[in-house]
Amino acid sequence: MKIIFDKNGRCAVLTATPKFLSALPESWSAEEKLVYVANKDLATGTKYEIVDSVSDDRTFRNAWEYQSGPNEKISEENEPIEPEEEASEENEPIEPEEEGGE
């Protein structure tokens, strides 16, 4: 899947790296991950669409024009993703020991 959007009157294609996508929460669908990428990499308010593929023929790629379709979205600011931590004793805060004796 790819993200297409208008860039100065031309159709631009944004492709996320598999490494970046795999770092996002596993519970997210492929489309949810690409929405996150679009919100991260496109200017806020940019209209875009998520498509299954684009033509491999690059002969006239500079002549492609972006035309909005029924699935058009608008980029927004992302909320930061909090890393998921597993609960363990290693992650528990350490209480300072009291000095002095009884």
BELFENMO-V408874 format. One record per residue. N is the residue number from 0. RES is the residue in one small letter. SS is DSSP state (hx for helix, st for strand, lp for the rest). D_LAST is the distance of its C-alpha to the last C-alpha in Angstrom with 1 decimal. Layout:
n res ss d_last
N RES SS D_LAST
N RES SS D_LAST
This chain:
n res ss d_last
0 m lp 67.6
1 k st 68.1
2 i st 67.9
3 i st 71.1
4 f st 71.5
5 d st 73.9
6 k st 73.5
7 n lp 76.2
8 g lp 78.8
9 r st 78.0
10 c st 76.2
11 a st 73.0
12 v st 71.0
13 l st 67.2
14 t lp 65.7
15 a lp 62.0
16 t lp 60.8
17 p hx 59.6
18 k hx 56.4
19 f hx 55.6
20 l hx 56.6
21 s hx 54.4
22 a hx 51.3
23 l lp 51.9
24 p lp 50.5
25 e lp 52.2
26 s lp 52.7
27 w lp 55.2
28 s lp 58.9
29 a hx 60.9
30 e hx 62.4
31 e hx 59.0
32 k hx 58.0
33 l hx 61.2
34 v hx 60.8
35 y hx 57.4
36 v hx 59.2
37 a hx 62.0
38 n hx 59.6
39 k hx 57.7
40 d hx 60.8
41 l lp 63.5
42 a lp 63.7
43 t lp 62.7
44 g lp 65.8
45 t lp 67.6
46 k st 69.7
47 y st 69.4
48 e st 70.0
49 i st 68.4
50 v st 71.2
51 d lp 71.4
52 s lp 73.3
53 v lp 75.6
54 s lp 78.7
55 d lp 78.4
56 d lp 81.7
57 r lp 80.8
58 t lp 84.4
59 f lp 84.5
60 r hx 80.8
61 n hx 81.1
62 a hx 83.6
63 w lp 81.2
64 e lp 80.5
65 y lp 77.6
66 q lp 78.9
67 s lp 76.5
68 g lp 76.5
69 p lp 75.2
70 n lp 71.7
71 e lp 71.1
72 k st 67.6
73 i st 66.3
74 s lp 63.3
75 e lp 60.3
76 e lp 57.0
77 n lp 54.4
78 e lp 51.0
79 p lp 48.4
80 i lp 47.4
81 e lp 43.8
82 p lp 42.9
83 e lp 42.1
84 e lp 38.6
85 e lp 37.7
86 a lp 34.5
87 s lp 32.1
88 e hx 28.5
89 e hx 29.5
90 n hx 30.4
91 e lp 27.2
92 p lp 25.2
93 i lp 22.1
94 e lp 18.9
95 p lp 17.0
96 e lp 13.6
97 e lp 10.8
98 e lp 10.0
99 g lp 7.0
100 g lp 3.7
101 e lp 0.0
